[in-house]
Amino acid sequence: MACSEPDCERPAAVELHIPWAENRLVCAAHARVLGRRDGIVADPFPERADDLLE
């Protein structure tokens, strides 16, 4: 499954739980940036843990 952010073809590694919108499946790079916003909870996929270390 690919990252849901536009123009990103990396594999999704994290589900972002966003209170004011639908949850999103994003790559590790986008999760690092978007997960810093207040209220967003990042839930990593255990099988994609290696992607989070890059």
CNS distance restraints for C-alpha pairs under 8 A (distance, minus, plus):
assign (resid   1 and name CA) (resid  11 and name CA) 5.73 0.50 0.50
assign (resid   1 and name CA) (resid  12 and name CA) 5.80 0.50 0.50
assign (resid   2 and name CA) (resid   8 and name CA) 7.66 0.50 0.50
assign (resid   2 and name CA) (resid   9 and name CA) 5.72 0.50 0.50
assign (resid   2 and name CA) (resid  10 and name CA) 5.72 0.50 0.50
assign (resid   2 and name CA) (resid  11 and name CA) 4.34 0.50 0.50
assign (resid   2 and name CA) (resid  12 and name CA) 5.07 0.50 0.50
assign (resid   2 and name CA) (resid  25 and name CA) 7.91 0.50 0.50
assign (resid   2 and name CA) (resid  26 and name CA) 7.41 0.50 0.50
assign (resid   2 and name CA) (resid  27 and name CA) 7.58 0.50 0.50
assign (resid   3 and name CA) (resid   8 and name CA) 6.08 0.50 0.50
assign (resid   3 and name CA) (resid   9 and name CA) 6.18 0.50 0.50
assign (resid   3 and name CA) (resid  10 and name CA) 5.72 0.50 0.50
assign (resid   3 and name CA) (resid  11 and name CA) 5.49 0.50 0.50
assign (resid   3 and name CA) (resid  12 and name CA) 4.51 0.50 0.50
assign (resid   3 and name CA) (resid  13 and name CA) 7.94 0.50 0.50
assign (resid   3 and name CA) (resid  25 and name CA) 5.90 0.50 0.50
assign (resid   3 and name CA) (resid  26 and name CA) 4.23 0.50 0.50
assign (resid   3 and name CA) (resid  27 and name CA) 5.14 0.50 0.50
assign (resid   4 and name CA) (resid   8 and name CA) 7.37 0.50 0.50
assign (resid   4 and name CA) (resid  12 and name CA) 7.59 0.50 0.50
assign (resid   4 and name CA) (resid  24 and name CA) 6.53 0.50 0.50
assign (resid   4 and name CA) (resid  25 and name CA) 5.77 0.50 0.50
assign (resid   4 and name CA) (resid  26 and name CA) 5.54 0.50 0.50
assign (resid   5 and name CA) (resid  26 and name CA) 6.70 0.50 0.50
assign (resid   5 and name CA) (resid  30 and name CA) 7.78 0.50 0.50
assign (resid  10 and name CA) (resid  27 and name CA) 5.92 0.50 0.50
assign (resid  11 and name CA) (resid  26 and name CA) 7.50 0.50 0.50
assign (resid  11 and name CA) (resid  27 and name CA) 5.63 0.50 0.50
assign (resid  12 and name CA) (resid  25 and name CA) 5.59 0.50 0.50
assign (resid  12 and name CA) (resid  26 and name CA) 4.58 0.50 0.50
assign (resid  12 and name CA) (resid  27 and name CA) 4.22 0.50 0.50
assign (resid  12 and name CA) (resid  28 and name CA) 7.20 0.50 0.50
assign (resid  13 and name CA) (resid  25 and name CA) 7.18 0.50 0.50
assign (resid  13 and name CA) (resid  26 and name CA) 6.11 0.50 0.50
assign (resid  13 and name CA) (resid  27 and name CA) 4.93 0.50 0.50
assign (resid  13 and name CA) (resid  28 and name CA) 5.67 0.50 0.50
assign (resid  13 and name CA) (resid  44 and name CA) 5.98 0.50 0.50
assign (resid  13 and name CA) (resid  45 and name CA) 5.54 0.50 0.50
assign (resid  13 and name CA) (resid  48 and name CA) 5.30 0.50 0.50
assign (resid  13 and name CA) (resid  49 and name CA) 7.41 0.50 0.50
assign (resid  13 and name CA) (resid  51 and name CA) 6.81 0.50 0.50
assign (resid  13 and name CA) (resid  52 and name CA) 7.36 0.50 0.50
assign (resid  14 and name CA) (resid  25 and name CA) 5.76 0.50 0.50
assign (resid  14 and name CA) (resid  26 and name CA) 5.46 0.50 0.50
assign (resid  14 and name CA) (resid  27 and name CA) 6.21 0.50 0.50
assign (resid  14 and name CA) (resid  28 and name CA) 6.47 0.50 0.50
assign (resid  14 and name CA) (resid  31 and name CA) 6.50 0.50 0.50
assign (resid  14 and name CA) (resid  42 and name CA) 6.37 0.50 0.50
assign (resid  14 and name CA) (resid  43 and name CA) 5.51 0.50 0.50
assign (resid  14 and name CA) (resid  44 and name CA) 4.13 0.50 0.50
assign (resid  14 and name CA) (resid  45 and name CA) 5.60 0.50 0.50
assign (resid  15 and name CA) (resid  23 and name CA) 6.74 0.50 0.50
assign (resid  15 and name CA) (resid  24 and name CA) 5.61 0.50 0.50
assign (resid  15 and name CA) (resid  25 and name CA) 4.48 0.50 0.50
assign (resid  15 and name CA) (resid  26 and name CA) 6.32 0.50 0.50
assign (resid  15 and name CA) (resid  42 and name CA) 5.94 0.50 0.50
assign (resid  15 and name CA) (resid  43 and name CA) 5.11 0.50 0.50
assign (resid  15 and name CA) (resid  44 and name CA) 6.20 0.50 0.50
assign (resid  15 and name CA) (resid  45 and name CA) 7.43 0.50 0.50
assign (resid  16 and name CA) (resid  23 and name CA) 5.49 0.50 0.50
assign (resid  16 and name CA) (resid  24 and name CA) 5.17 0.50 0.50
assign (resid  16 and name CA) (resid  25 and name CA) 6.29 0.50 0.50
assign (resid  16 and name CA) (resid  26 and name CA) 7.29 0.50 0.50
assign (resid  16 and name CA) (resid  31 and name CA) 7.26 0.50 0.50
assign (resid  16 and name CA) (resid  35 and name CA) 7.05 0.50 0.50
assign (resid  16 and name CA) (resid  40 and name CA) 6.51 0.50 0.50
assign (resid  16 and name CA) (resid  41 and name CA) 5.73 0.50 0.50
assign (resid  16 and name CA) (resid  42 and name CA) 4.64 0.50 0.50
assign (resid  16 and name CA) (resid  43 and name CA) 6.18 0.50 0.50
assign (resid  17 and name CA) (resid  22 and name CA) 7.49 0.50 0.50
assign (resid  17 and name CA) (resid  23 and name CA) 4.79 0.50 0.50
assign (resid  17 and name CA) (resid  24 and name CA) 6.94 0.50 0.50
assign (resid  17 and name CA) (resid  40 and name CA) 5.64 0.50 0.50
assign (resid  17 and name CA) (resid  41 and name CA) 5.09 0.50 0.50
assign (resid  17 and name CA) (resid  42 and name CA) 6.36 0.50 0.50
assign (resid  17 and name CA) (resid  43 and name CA) 7.51 0.50 0.50
assign (resid  18 and name CA) (resid  22 and name CA) 6.28 0.50 0.50
assign (resid  18 and name CA) (resid  23 and name CA) 5.47 0.50 0.50
assign (resid  18 and name CA) (resid  24 and name CA) 7.72 0.50 0.50
assign (resid  18 and name CA) (resid  39 and name CA) 6.88 0.50 0.50
assign (resid  18 and name CA) (resid  40 and name CA) 4.98 0.50 0.50
assign (resid  18 and name CA) (resid  41 and name CA) 6.88 0.50 0.50
assign (resid  19 and name CA) (resid  39 and name CA) 6.70 0.50 0.50
assign (resid  19 and name CA) (resid  40 and name CA) 6.92 0.50 0.50
assign (resid  26 and name CA) (resid  30 and name CA) 6.07 0.50 0.50
assign (resid  26 and name CA) (resid  31 and name CA) 6.09 0.50 0.50
assign (resid  27 and name CA) (resid  31 and name CA) 6.14 0.50 0.50
assign (resid  28 and name CA) (resid  32 and name CA) 6.27 0.50 0.50
assign (resid  28 and name CA) (resid  51 and name CA) 6.23 0.50 0.50
assign (resid  28 and name CA) (resid  52 and name CA) 5.23 0.50 0.50
assign (resid  29 and name CA) (resid  33 and name CA) 6.84 0.50 0.50
assign (resid  29 and name CA) (resid  52 and name CA) 7.87 0.50 0.50
assign (resid  30 and name CA) (resid  34 and name CA) 5.91 0.50 0.50
assign (resid  30 and name CA) (resid  35 and name CA) 7.93 0.50 0.50
assign (resid  31 and name CA) (resid  35 and name CA) 5.21 0.50 0.50
assign (resid  31 and name CA) (resid  42 and name CA) 6.94 0.50 0.50
assign (resid  32 and name CA) (resid  36 and name CA) 6.83 0.50 0.50
assign (resid  34 and name CA) (resid  40 and name CA) 7.79 0.50 0.50
assign (resid  35 and name CA) (resid  40 and name CA) 5.74 0.50 0.50
assign (resid  35 and name CA) (resid  41 and name CA) 6.43 0.50 0.50
assign (resid  35 and name CA) (resid  42 and name CA) 5.81 0.50 0.50
assign (resid  36 and name CA) (resid  40 and name CA) 7.26 0.50 0.50
assign (resid  44 and name CA) (resid  48 and name CA) 7.46 0.50 0.50
assign (resid  44 and name CA) (resid  49 and name CA) 7.21 0.50 0.50
assign (resid  45 and name CA) (resid  49 and name CA) 6.63 0.50 0.50
assign (resid  48 and name CA) (resid  52 and name CA) 7.22 0.50 0.50
assign (resid  49 and name CA) (resid  53 and name CA) 7.13 0.50 0.50
assign (resid  50 and name CA) (resid  54 and name CA) 7.20 0.50 0.50
